[in-house]
């Protein structure tokens, strides 16, 4: 089960505060690539839940401090995120293996991998592991296509 976007955002905020305790809201928002208003809303939720404290330094300057409960939450969210990533990795490896073995069963000596990013990289590594050559796309080799979070099969071009 993937971590919710809110949980991912909380983890990112807690990690940002931990790595730069003197960061302003503008610094945190920039580091996360979000608007200050979005960050402000998320920070208020973390403060209300008791995961972060805000300490006034100057009239308009706050320092954010992660509470012990916040540290525990950060650890839990980090473990959840890692477990989800590993689950997705294992599922992608399973898909790649099945598609490569199907190509082999159909008598293809090689496959083409279409797409970029982590899924395509996992498919390439699985080809190496199974000793399946990878050819450029557009030839007579069937294609393993990385789309979204899945690998898909496309027959070889005639």
Secondary structure as UniProt FT lines:
FT   HELIX           5..19
FT   TURN            21..22
FT   HELIX           25..32
FT   HELIX           36..48
FT   TURN            49..50
FT   STRAND          52..58
FT   TURN            59..60
FT   STRAND          61..66
FT   HELIX           68..105
FT   TURN            106..107
FT   STRAND          110..114
FT   HELIX           118..129
FT   TURN            130..131
FT   STRAND          133..135
FT   TURN            137..138
FT   STRAND          142..147
FT   TURN            148..149
FT   STRAND          150..154
//
